[in-house]
């Protein structure tokens, strides 16, 4: 995972805080927070890398979640964001 993907994961981790009952995160909002353009292939590659690593998964509670950039951060994603 490269540095930009790691930063993206950390910002998404911050979205849920320590006491949220939901693990739903907004990847586009995280990108905006970092000043990244969410309409680029580079951004899509970072998301794909995070999904492939098992740190994010499509949010099953959101219709067409990947089109809306809504994901569920996994427990391994939370651990990675907190410890790397």
mmCIF file as gemmi writes it, N, C-alpha and C atoms, coordinates in Angstrom:
data_model
loop_
_atom_site.group_PDB
_atom_site.id
_atom_site.type_symbol
_atom_site.label_atom_id
_atom_site.label_alt_id
_atom_site.label_comp_id
_atom_site.label_asym_id
_atom_site.label_entity_id
_atom_site.label_seq_id
_atom_site.pdbx_PDB_ins_code
_atom_site.Cartn_x
_atom_site.Cartn_y
_atom_site.Cartn_z
_atom_site.occupancy
_atom_site.B_iso_or_equiv
_atom_site.pdbx_formal_charge
_atom_site.auth_seq_id
_atom_site.auth_asym_id
_atom_site.pdbx_PDB_model_num
ATOM 1 N N . UNK Axp A 1 ? 0.861 -1.176 0 1 0 ? 1 A 1
ATOM 2 C CA . UNK Axp A 1 ? 0 0 0 1 0 ? 1 A 1
ATOM 3 C C . UNK Axp A 1 ? 0.902 1.232 0 1 0 ? 1 A 1
ATOM 4 N N . UNK Axp A 2 ? 0.625 2.145 -0.933 1 0 ? 2 A 1
ATOM 5 C CA . UNK Axp A 2 ? 1.447 3.346 -0.986 1 0 ? 2 A 1
ATOM 6 C C . UNK Axp A 2 ? 0.957 4.39 0.023 1 0 ? 2 A 1
ATOM 7 N N . UNK Axp A 3 ? 1.704 5.465 0.122 1 0 ? 3 A 1
ATOM 8 C CA . UNK Axp A 3 ? 1.441 6.47 1.145 1 0 ? 3 A 1
ATOM 9 C C . UNK Axp A 3 ? 0.079 7.139 0.978 1 0 ? 3 A 1
ATOM 10 N N . UNK Axp A 4 ? -0.317 7.434 -0.254 1 0 ? 4 A 1
ATOM 11 C CA . UNK Axp A 4 ? -1.621 8.079 -0.476 1 0 ? 4 A 1
ATOM 12 C C . UNK Axp A 4 ? -2.774 7.162 -0.067 1 0 ? 4 A 1
ATOM 13 N N . UNK Axp A 5 ? -2.668 5.875 -0.39 1 0 ? 5 A 1
ATOM 14 C CA . UNK Axp A 5 ? -3.705 4.919 0.012 1 0 ? 5 A 1
ATOM 15 C C . UNK Axp A 5 ? -3.757 4.828 1.534 1 0 ? 5 A 1
ATOM 16 N N . UNK Axp A 6 ? -2.606 4.831 2.174 1 0 ? 6 A 1
ATOM 17 C CA . UNK Axp A 6 ? -2.543 4.777 3.64 1 0 ? 6 A 1
ATOM 18 C C . UNK Axp A 6 ? -3.199 6.017 4.254 1 0 ? 6 A 1
ATOM 19 N N . UNK Axp A 7 ? -2.933 7.186 3.678 1 0 ? 7 A 1
ATOM 20 C CA . UNK Axp A 7 ? -3.548 8.425 4.168 1 0 ? 7 A 1
ATOM 21 C C . UNK Axp A 7 ? -5.065 8.367 3.996 1 0 ? 7 A 1
ATOM 22 N N . UNK Axp A 8 ? -5.508 7.868 2.854 1 0 ? 8 A 1
ATOM 23 C CA . UNK Axp A 8 ? -6.932 7.741 2.584 1 0 ? 8 A 1
ATOM 24 C C . UNK Axp A 8 ? -7.594 6.823 3.611 1 0 ? 8 A 1
ATOM 25 N N . UNK Axp A 9 ? -6.947 5.709 3.902 1 0 ? 9 A 1
ATOM 26 C CA . UNK Axp A 9 ? -7.469 4.773 4.896 1 0 ? 9 A 1
ATOM 27 C C . UNK Axp A 9 ? -7.551 5.428 6.275 1 0 ? 9 A 1
ATOM 28 N N . UNK Axp A 10 ? -6.545 6.182 6.644 1 0 ? 10 A 1
ATOM 29 C CA . UNK Axp A 10 ? -6.549 6.843 7.959 1 0 ? 10 A 1
ATOM 30 C C . UNK Axp A 10 ? -7.695 7.843 8.08 1 0 ? 10 A 1
ATOM 31 N N . UNK Axp A 11 ? -7.927 8.617 7.019 1 0 ? 11 A 1
ATOM 32 C CA . UNK Axp A 11 ? -9.019 9.599 7.067 1 0 ? 11 A 1
ATOM 33 C C . UNK Axp A 11 ? -10.366 8.881 7.157 1 0 ? 11 A 1
ATOM 34 N N . UNK Axp A 12 ? -10.515 7.781 6.424 1 0 ? 12 A 1
ATOM 35 C CA . UNK Axp A 12 ? -11.767 7.024 6.524 1 0 ? 12 A 1
ATOM 36 C C . UNK Axp A 12 ? -11.918 6.429 7.918 1 0 ? 12 A 1
ATOM 37 N N . UNK Axp A 13 ? -10.841 6.007 8.513 1 0 ? 13 A 1
ATOM 38 C CA . UNK Axp A 13 ? -10.875 5.485 9.886 1 0 ? 13 A 1
ATOM 39 C C . UNK Axp A 13 ? -11.352 6.571 10.847 1 0 ? 13 A 1
ATOM 40 N N . UNK Axp A 14 ? -10.882 7.788 10.642 1 0 ? 14 A 1
ATOM 41 C CA . UNK Axp A 14 ? -11.281 8.908 11.501 1 0 ? 14 A 1
ATOM 42 C C . UNK Axp A 14 ? -12.782 9.186 11.388 1 0 ? 14 A 1
ATOM 43 N N . UNK Axp A 15 ? -13.368 8.886 10.226 1 0 ? 15 A 1
ATOM 44 C CA . UNK Axp A 15 ? -14.801 9.135 10.035 1 0 ? 15 A 1
ATOM 45 C C . UNK Axp A 15 ? -15.658 8.347 11.019 1 0 ? 15 A 1
ATOM 46 N N . UNK Axp A 16 ? -15.219 7.164 11.406 1 0 ? 16 A 1
ATOM 47 C CA . UNK Axp A 16 ? -16.044 6.355 12.299 1 0 ? 16 A 1
ATOM 48 C C . UNK Axp A 16 ? -15.695 6.565 13.759 1 0 ? 16 A 1
ATOM 49 N N . UNK Axp A 17 ? -14.583 7.197 14.038 1 0 ? 17 A 1
ATOM 50 C CA . UNK Axp A 17 ? -14.198 7.457 15.421 1 0 ? 17 A 1
ATOM 51 C C . UNK Axp A 17 ? -14.007 6.179 16.215 1 0 ? 17 A 1
ATOM 52 N N . UNK Axp A 18 ? -14.069 6.29 17.511 1 0 ? 18 A 1
ATOM 53 C CA . UNK Axp A 18 ? -13.837 5.14 18.391 1 0 ? 18 A 1
ATOM 54 C C . UNK Axp A 18 ? -15.121 4.485 18.882 1 0 ? 18 A 1
ATOM 55 N N . UNK Axp A 19 ? -16.25 5.145 18.712 1 0 ? 19 A 1
ATOM 56 C CA . UNK Axp A 19 ? -17.478 4.637 19.319 1 0 ? 19 A 1
ATOM 57 C C . UNK Axp A 19 ? -18.641 4.484 18.341 1 0 ? 19 A 1
ATOM 58 N N . UNK Axp A 20 ? -18.382 4.569 17.06 1 0 ? 20 A 1
ATOM 59 C CA . UNK Axp A 20 ? -19.457 4.464 16.072 1 0 ? 20 A 1
ATOM 60 C C . UNK Axp A 20 ? -19.954 3.026 15.968 1 0 ? 20 A 1
ATOM 61 N N . UNK Axp A 21 ? -21.248 2.863 15.872 1 0 ? 21 A 1
ATOM 62 C CA . UNK Axp A 21 ? -21.824 1.534 15.673 1 0 ? 21 A 1
ATOM 63 C C . UNK Axp A 21 ? -21.718 1.113 14.209 1 0 ? 21 A 1
ATOM 64 N N . UNK Axp A 22 ? -21.499 2.08 13.333 1 0 ? 22 A 1
ATOM 65 C CA . UNK Axp A 22 ? -21.392 1.813 11.9 1 0 ? 22 A 1
ATOM 66 C C . UNK Axp A 22 ? -19.938 1.867 11.465 1 0 ? 22 A 1
ATOM 67 N N . UNK Axp A 23 ? -19.609 1.054 10.487 1 0 ? 23 A 1
ATOM 68 C CA . UNK Axp A 23 ? -18.267 1.105 9.901 1 0 ? 23 A 1
ATOM 69 C C . UNK Axp A 23 ? -18.332 1.651 8.47 1 0 ? 23 A 1
ATOM 70 N N . UNK Axp A 24 ? -19.44 2.317 8.134 1 0 ? 24 A 1
ATOM 71 C CA . UNK Axp A 24 ? -19.599 2.891 6.807 1 0 ? 24 A 1
ATOM 72 C C . UNK Axp A 24 ? -18.764 4.163 6.697 1 0 ? 24 A 1
ATOM 73 N N . UNK Axp A 25 ? -17.987 4.244 5.608 1 0 ? 25 A 1
ATOM 74 C CA . UNK Axp A 25 ? -17.128 5.404 5.376 1 0 ? 25 A 1
ATOM 75 C C . UNK Axp A 25 ? -17.383 5.955 3.979 1 0 ? 25 A 1
ATOM 76 N N . UNK Axp A 26 ? -17.116 7.222 3.813 1 0 ? 26 A 1
ATOM 77 C CA . UNK Axp A 26 ? -17.314 7.918 2.546 1 0 ? 26 A 1
ATOM 78 C C . UNK Axp A 26 ? -15.941 8.199 1.936 1 0 ? 26 A 1
ATOM 79 N N . UNK Axp A 27 ? -15.584 7.428 0.922 1 0 ? 27 A 1
ATOM 80 C CA . UNK Axp A 27 ? -14.269 7.553 0.305 1 0 ? 27 A 1
ATOM 81 C C . UNK Axp A 27 ? -14.094 8.899 -0.387 1 0 ? 27 A 1
ATOM 82 N N . UNK Axp A 28 ? -15.153 9.402 -0.991 1 0 ? 28 A 1
ATOM 83 C CA . UNK Axp A 28 ? -15.057 10.689 -1.682 1 0 ? 28 A 1
ATOM 84 C C . UNK Axp A 28 ? -14.818 11.825 -0.687 1 0 ? 28 A 1
ATOM 85 N N . UNK Axp A 29 ? -15.497 11.797 0.448 1 0 ? 29 A 1
ATOM 86 C CA . UNK Axp A 29 ? -15.278 12.812 1.475 1 0 ? 29 A 1
ATOM 87 C C . UNK Axp A 29 ? -13.852 12.716 2.009 1 0 ? 29 A 1
ATOM 88 N N . UNK Axp A 30 ? -13.341 11.507 2.157 1 0 ? 30 A 1
ATOM 89 C CA . UNK Axp A 30 ? -11.965 11.327 2.619 1 0 ? 30 A 1
ATOM 90 C C . UNK Axp A 30 ? -10.986 11.924 1.614 1 0 ? 30 A 1
ATOM 91 N N . UNK Axp A 31 ? -11.235 11.694 0.336 1 0 ? 31 A 1
ATOM 92 C CA . UNK Axp A 31 ? -10.377 12.259 -0.709 1 0 ? 31 A 1
ATOM 93 C C . UNK Axp A 31 ? -10.405 13.78 -0.66 1 0 ? 31 A 1
ATOM 94 N N . UNK Axp A 32 ? -11.6 14.345 -0.529 1 0 ? 32 A 1
ATOM 95 C CA . UNK Axp A 32 ? -11.728 15.803 -0.439 1 0 ? 32 A 1
ATOM 96 C C . UNK Axp A 32 ? -10.972 16.349 0.757 1 0 ? 32 A 1
ATOM 97 N N . UNK Axp A 33 ? -11.018 15.627 1.869 1 0 ? 33 A 1
ATOM 98 C CA . UNK Axp A 33 ? -10.304 16.032 3.076 1 0 ? 33 A 1
ATOM 99 C C . UNK Axp A 33 ? -8.798 16.111 2.82 1 0 ? 33 A 1
ATOM 100 N N . UNK Axp A 34 ? -8.298 15.225 1.96 1 0 ? 34 A 1
ATOM 101 C CA . UNK Axp A 34 ? -6.872 15.186 1.652 1 0 ? 34 A 1
ATOM 102 C C . UNK Axp A 34 ? -6.486 16.06 0.463 1 0 ? 34 A 1
ATOM 103 N N . UNK Axp A 35 ? -7.479 16.696 -0.152 1 0 ? 35 A 1
ATOM 104 C CA . UNK Axp A 35 ? -7.199 17.507 -1.332 1 0 ? 35 A 1
ATOM 105 C C . UNK Axp A 35 ? -6.971 16.668 -2.585 1 0 ? 35 A 1
ATOM 106 N N . UNK Axp A 36 ? -7.43 15.415 -2.56 1 0 ? 36 A 1
ATOM 107 C CA . UNK Axp A 36 ? -7.305 14.524 -3.716 1 0 ? 36 A 1
ATOM 108 C C . UNK Axp A 36 ? -8.506 14.714 -4.642 1 0 ? 36 A 1
ATOM 109 N N . UNK Axp A 37 ? -8.29 14.533 -5.921 1 0 ? 37 A 1
ATOM 110 C CA . UNK Axp A 37 ? -9.368 14.584 -6.893 1 0 ? 37 A 1
ATOM 111 C C . UNK Axp A 37 ? -9.993 13.202 -6.984 1 0 ? 37 A 1
ATOM 112 N N . UNK Axp A 38 ? -11.237 13.07 -6.539 1 0 ? 38 A 1
ATOM 113 C CA . UNK Axp A 38 ? -11.894 11.763 -6.507 1 0 ? 38 A 1
ATOM 114 C C . UNK Axp A 38 ? -12.346 11.301 -7.891 1 0 ? 38 A 1
ATOM 115 N N . UNK Axp A 39 ? -12.147 12.117 -8.912 1 0 ? 39 A 1
ATOM 116 C CA . UNK Axp A 39 ? -12.546 11.748 -10.254 1 0 ? 39 A 1
ATOM 117 C C . UNK Axp A 39 ? -11.41 11.192 -11.099 1 0 ? 39 A 1
ATOM 118 N N . UNK Axp A 40 ? -10.29 10.873 -10.489 1 0 ? 40 A 1
ATOM 119 C CA . UNK Axp A 40 ? -9.13 10.414 -11.251 1 0 ? 40 A 1
ATOM 120 C C . UNK Axp A 40 ? -8.946 8.901 -11.163 1 0 ? 40 A 1
ATOM 121 N N . UNK Axp A 41 ? -8.228 8.371 -12.109 1 0 ? 41 A 1
ATOM 122 C CA . UNK Axp A 41 ? -7.895 6.948 -12.085 1 0 ? 41 A 1
ATOM 123 C C . UNK Axp A 41 ? -6.955 6.63 -10.926 1 0 ? 41 A 1
ATOM 124 N N . UNK Axp A 42 ? -6.133 7.603 -10.557 1 0 ? 42 A 1
ATOM 125 C CA . UNK Axp A 42 ? -5.233 7.412 -9.43 1 0 ? 42 A 1
ATOM 126 C C . UNK Axp A 42 ? -6.021 7.148 -8.148 1 0 ? 42 A 1
ATOM 127 N N . UNK Axp A 43 ? -7.07 7.934 -7.934 1 0 ? 43 A 1
ATOM 128 C CA . UNK Axp A 43 ? -7.93 7.74 -6.77 1 0 ? 43 A 1
ATOM 129 C C . UNK Axp A 43 ? -8.601 6.367 -6.827 1 0 ? 43 A 1
ATOM 130 N N . UNK Axp A 44 ? -9.12 6.007 -7.999 1 0 ? 44 A 1
ATOM 131 C CA . UNK Axp A 44 ? -9.751 4.696 -8.162 1 0 ? 44 A 1
ATOM 132 C C . UNK Axp A 44 ? -8.769 3.566 -7.871 1 0 ? 44 A 1
ATOM 133 N N . UNK Axp A 45 ? -7.512 3.748 -8.27 1 0 ? 45 A 1
ATOM 134 C CA . UNK Axp A 45 ? -6.485 2.737 -8 1 0 ? 45 A 1
ATOM 135 C C . UNK Axp A 45 ? -6.251 2.585 -6.497 1 0 ? 45 A 1
ATOM 136 N N . UNK Axp A 46 ? -6.218 3.708 -5.783 1 0 ? 46 A 1
ATOM 137 C CA . UNK Axp A 46 ? -6.033 3.649 -4.324 1 0 ? 46 A 1
ATOM 138 C C . UNK Axp A 46 ? -7.188 2.888 -3.67 1 0 ? 46 A 1
ATOM 139 N N . UNK Axp A 47 ? -8.408 3.173 -4.093 1 0 ? 47 A 1
ATOM 140 C CA . UNK Axp A 47 ? -9.564 2.458 -3.545 1 0 ? 47 A 1
ATOM 141 C C . UNK Axp A 47 ? -9.484 0.973 -3.856 1 0 ? 47 A 1
ATOM 142 N N . UNK Axp A 48 ? -9.144 0.651 -5.093 1 0 ? 48 A 1
ATOM 143 C CA . UNK Axp A 48 ? -9.019 -0.752 -5.485 1 0 ? 48 A 1
ATOM 144 C C . UNK Axp A 48 ? -7.959 -1.457 -4.635 1 0 ? 48 A 1
ATOM 145 N N . UNK Axp A 49 ? -6.841 -0.787 -4.393 1 0 ? 49 A 1
ATOM 146 C CA . UNK Axp A 49 ? -5.783 -1.368 -3.56 1 0 ? 49 A 1
ATOM 147 C C . UNK Axp A 49 ? -6.279 -1.645 -2.141 1 0 ? 49 A 1
ATOM 148 N N . UNK Axp A 50 ? -7.07 -0.727 -1.592 1 0 ? 50 A 1
ATOM 149 C CA . UNK Axp A 50 ? -7.595 -0.905 -0.232 1 0 ? 50 A 1
ATOM 150 C C . UNK Axp A 50 ? -8.617 -2.032 -0.167 1 0 ? 50 A 1
ATOM 151 N N . UNK Axp A 51 ? -9.432 -2.162 -1.205 1 0 ? 51 A 1
ATOM 152 C CA . UNK Axp A 51 ? -10.398 -3.269 -1.259 1 0 ? 51 A 1
ATOM 153 C C . UNK Axp A 51 ? -9.651 -4.586 -1.417 1 0 ? 51 A 1
ATOM 154 N N . UNK Axp A 52 ? -8.693 -4.621 -2.328 1 0 ? 52 A 1
ATOM 155 C CA . UNK Axp A 52 ? -7.937 -5.848 -2.581 1 0 ? 52 A 1
ATOM 156 C C . UNK Axp A 52 ? -7.161 -6.296 -1.337 1 0 ? 52 A 1
ATOM 157 N N . UNK Axp A 53 ? -6.686 -5.345 -0.546 1 0 ? 53 A 1
ATOM 158 C CA . UNK Axp A 53 ? -5.951 -5.669 0.679 1 0 ? 53 A 1
ATOM 159 C C . UNK Axp A 53 ? -6.882 -6.144 1.796 1 0 ? 53 A 1
ATOM 160 N N . UNK Axp A 54 ? -8.198 -5.977 1.586 1 0 ? 54 A 1
ATOM 161 C CA . UNK Axp A 54 ? -9.156 -6.398 2.607 1 0 ? 54 A 1
ATOM 162 C C . UNK Axp A 54 ? -9.434 -5.33 3.649 1 0 ? 54 A 1
ATOM 163 N N . UNK Axp A 55 ? -9.042 -4.087 3.379 1 0 ? 55 A 1
ATOM 164 C CA . UNK Axp A 55 ? -9.257 -2.999 4.331 1 0 ? 55 A 1
ATOM 165 C C . UNK Axp A 55 ? -10.61 -2.318 4.142 1 0 ? 55 A 1
ATOM 166 N N . UNK Axp A 56 ? -11.17 -2.411 2.941 1 0 ? 56 A 1
ATOM 167 C CA . UNK Axp A 56 ? -12.488 -1.862 2.639 1 0 ? 56 A 1
ATOM 168 C C . UNK Axp A 56 ? -13.295 -2.917 1.906 1 0 ? 56 A 1
ATOM 169 N N . UNK Axp A 57 ? -14.615 -2.817 2.032 1 0 ? 57 A 1
ATOM 170 C CA . UNK Axp A 57 ? -15.516 -3.657 1.249 1 0 ? 57 A 1
ATOM 171 C C . UNK Axp A 57 ? -16.721 -2.807 0.89 1 0 ? 57 A 1
ATOM 172 N N . UNK Axp A 58 ? -17.378 -3.115 -0.236 1 0 ? 58 A 1
ATOM 173 C CA . UNK Axp A 58 ? -18.58 -2.344 -0.571 1 0 ? 58 A 1
ATOM 174 C C . UNK Axp A 58 ? -19.569 -2.39 0.586 1 0 ? 58 A 1
ATOM 175 N N . UNK Axp A 59 ? -20.189 -1.264 0.859 1 0 ? 59 A 1
ATOM 176 C CA . UNK Axp A 59 ? -21.156 -1.19 1.959 1 0 ? 59 A 1
ATOM 177 C C . UNK Axp A 59 ? -22.434 -1.906 1.546 1 0 ? 59 A 1
ATOM 178 N N . UNK Axp A 60 ? -22.774 -3.006 2.199 1 0 ? 60 A 1
ATOM 179 C CA . UNK Axp A 60 ? -23.967 -3.761 1.812 1 0 ? 60 A 1
ATOM 180 C C . UNK Axp A 60 ? -25.272 -3.026 2.112 1 0 ? 60 A 1
ATOM 181 N N . UNK Axp A 61 ? -25.219 -1.982 2.922 1 0 ? 61 A 1
ATOM 182 C CA . UNK Axp A 61 ? -26.43 -1.237 3.273 1 0 ? 61 A 1
ATOM 183 C C . UNK Axp A 61 ? -26.713 -0.079 2.331 1 0 ? 61 A 1
ATOM 184 N N . UNK Axp A 62 ? -25.842 0.138 1.359 1 0 ? 62 A 1
ATOM 185 C CA . UNK Axp A 62 ? -25.995 1.263 0.454 1 0 ? 62 A 1
ATOM 186 C C . UNK Axp A 62 ? -26.162 0.75 -0.97 1 0 ? 62 A 1
ATOM 187 N N . UNK Axp A 63 ? -27.268 1.096 -1.597 1 0 ? 63 A 1
ATOM 188 C CA . UNK Axp A 63 ? -27.49 0.687 -2.983 1 0 ? 63 A 1
ATOM 189 C C . UNK Axp A 63 ? -26.437 1.338 -3.868 1 0 ? 63 A 1
ATOM 190 N N . UNK Axp A 64 ? -25.843 0.541 -4.748 1 0 ? 64 A 1
ATOM 191 C CA . UNK Axp A 64 ? -24.796 1.026 -5.661 1 0 ? 64 A 1
ATOM 192 C C . UNK Axp A 64 ? -23.693 1.742 -4.891 1 0 ? 64 A 1
ATOM 193 N N . UNK Axp A 65 ? -23.272 1.15 -3.798 1 0 ? 65 A 1
ATOM 194 C CA . UNK Axp A 65 ? -22.343 1.81 -2.88 1 0 ? 65 A 1
ATOM 195 C C . UNK Axp A 65 ? -21.02 2.198 -3.525 1 0 ? 65 A 1
ATOM 196 N N . UNK Axp A 66 ? -20.474 1.382 -4.408 1 0 ? 66 A 1
ATOM 197 C CA . UNK Axp A 66 ? -19.19 1.745 -4.995 1 0 ? 66 A 1
ATOM 198 C C . UNK Axp A 66 ? -19.322 2.934 -5.931 1 0 ? 66 A 1
ATOM 199 N N . UNK Axp A 67 ? -20.489 3.099 -6.565 1 0 ? 67 A 1
ATOM 200 C CA . UNK Axp A 67 ? -20.703 4.272 -7.406 1 0 ? 67 A 1
ATOM 201 C C . UNK Axp A 67 ? -20.825 5.523 -6.555 1 0 ? 67 A 1
ATOM 202 N N . UNK Axp A 68 ? -21.358 5.385 -5.361 1 0 ? 68 A 1
ATOM 203 C CA . UNK Axp A 68 ? -21.506 6.521 -4.455 1 0 ? 68 A 1
ATOM 204 C C . UNK Axp A 68 ? -20.277 6.687 -3.568 1 0 ? 68 A 1
ATOM 205 N N . UNK Axp A 69 ? -19.316 5.799 -3.722 1 0 ? 69 A 1
ATOM 206 C CA . UNK Axp A 69 ? -18.057 5.832 -2.955 1 0 ? 69 A 1
ATOM 207 C C . UNK Axp A 69 ? -18.262 5.559 -1.468 1 0 ? 69 A 1
ATOM 208 N N . UNK Axp A 70 ? -19.29 4.785 -1.15 1 0 ? 70 A 1
ATOM 209 C CA . UNK Axp A 70 ? -19.531 4.388 0.23 1 0 ? 70 A 1
ATOM 210 C C . UNK Axp A 70 ? -19.002 2.967 0.418 1 0 ? 70 A 1
ATOM 211 N N . UNK Axp A 71 ? -18.219 2.794 1.447 1 0 ? 71 A 1
ATOM 212 C CA . UNK Axp A 71 ? -17.612 1.503 1.743 1 0 ? 71 A 1
ATOM 213 C C . UNK Axp A 71 ? -17.789 1.193 3.218 1 0 ? 71 A 1
ATOM 214 N N . UNK Axp A 72 ? -17.498 -0.032 3.574 1 0 ? 72 A 1
ATOM 215 C CA . UNK Axp A 72 ? -17.431 -0.432 4.975 1 0 ? 72 A 1
ATOM 216 C C . UNK Axp A 72 ? -15.965 -0.725 5.259 1 0 ? 72 A 1
ATOM 217 N N . UNK Axp A 73 ? -15.426 -0.063 6.265 1 0 ? 73 A 1
ATOM 218 C CA . UNK Axp A 73 ? -14.051 -0.341 6.651 1 0 ? 73 A 1
ATOM 219 C C . UNK Axp A 73 ? -14.059 -1.64 7.449 1 0 ? 73 A 1
ATOM 220 N N . UNK Axp A 74 ? -13.155 -2.54 7.131 1 0 ? 74 A 1
ATOM 221 C CA . UNK Axp A 74 ? -13.105 -3.823 7.816 1 0 ? 74 A 1
ATOM 222 C C . UNK Axp A 74 ? -12.326 -3.683 9.116 1 0 ? 74 A 1
ATOM 223 N N . UNK Axp A 75 ? -12.409 -4.7 9.949 1 0 ? 75 A 1
ATOM 224 C CA . UNK Axp A 75 ? -11.638 -4.671 11.196 1 0 ? 75 A 1
ATOM 225 C C . UNK Axp A 75 ? -10.142 -4.656 10.906 1 0 ? 75 A 1
ATOM 226 N N . UNK Axp A 76 ? -9.713 -5.337 9.842 1 0 ? 76 A 1
ATOM 227 C CA . UNK Axp A 76 ? -8.285 -5.289 9.493 1 0 ? 76 A 1
ATOM 228 C C . UNK Axp A 76 ? -7.922 -3.903 8.962 1 0 ? 76 A 1
ATOM 229 N N . UNK Axp A 77 ? -8.866 -3.22 8.324 1 0 ? 77 A 1
ATOM 230 C CA . UNK Axp A 77 ? -8.621 -1.85 7.887 1 0 ? 77 A 1
ATOM 231 C C . UNK Axp A 77 ? -8.479 -0.901 9.063 1 0 ? 77 A 1
ATOM 232 N N . UNK Axp A 78 ? -9.312 -1.088 10.066 1 0 ? 78 A 1
ATOM 233 C CA . UNK Axp A 78 ? -9.208 -0.271 11.285 1 0 ? 78 A 1
ATOM 234 C C . UNK Axp A 78 ? -7.849 -0.508 11.944 1 0 ? 78 A 1
ATOM 235 N N . UNK Axp A 79 ? -7.465 -1.792 12.054 1 0 ? 79 A 1
ATOM 236 C CA . UNK Axp A 79 ? -6.182 -2.121 12.661 1 0 ? 79 A 1
ATOM 237 C C . UNK Axp A 79 ? -5.035 -1.496 11.871 1 0 ? 79 A 1
ATOM 238 N N . UNK Axp A 80 ? -5.071 -1.623 10.544 1 0 ? 80 A 1
ATOM 239 C CA . UNK Axp A 80 ? -4.006 -1.074 9.71 1 0 ? 80 A 1
ATOM 240 C C . UNK Axp A 80 ? -3.918 0.439 9.852 1 0 ? 80 A 1
ATOM 241 N N . UNK Axp A 81 ? -5.063 1.117 9.862 1 0 ? 81 A 1
ATOM 242 C CA . UNK Axp A 81 ? -5.069 2.566 9.99 1 0 ? 81 A 1
ATOM 243 C C . UNK Axp A 81 ? -4.526 3 11.349 1 0 ? 81 A 1
ATOM 244 N N . UNK Axp A 82 ? -4.837 2.24 12.378 1 0 ? 82 A 1
ATOM 245 C CA . UNK Axp A 82 ? -4.405 2.594 13.73 1 0 ? 82 A 1
ATOM 246 C C . UNK Axp A 82 ? -2.943 2.262 14.008 1 0 ? 82 A 1
ATOM 247 N N . UNK Axp A 83 ? -2.38 1.327 13.256 1 0 ? 83 A 1
ATOM 248 C CA . UNK Axp A 83 ? -1.056 0.823 13.61 1 0 ? 83 A 1
ATOM 249 C C . UNK Axp A 83 ? 0.022 0.992 12.547 1 0 ? 83 A 1
ATOM 250 N N . UNK Axp A 84 ? -0.267 1.683 11.463 1 0 ? 84 A 1
ATOM 251 C CA . UNK Axp A 84 ? 0.757 1.88 10.426 1 0 ? 84 A 1
ATOM 252 C C . UNK Axp A 84 ? 0.925 3.322 10.095 1 0 ? 84 A 1
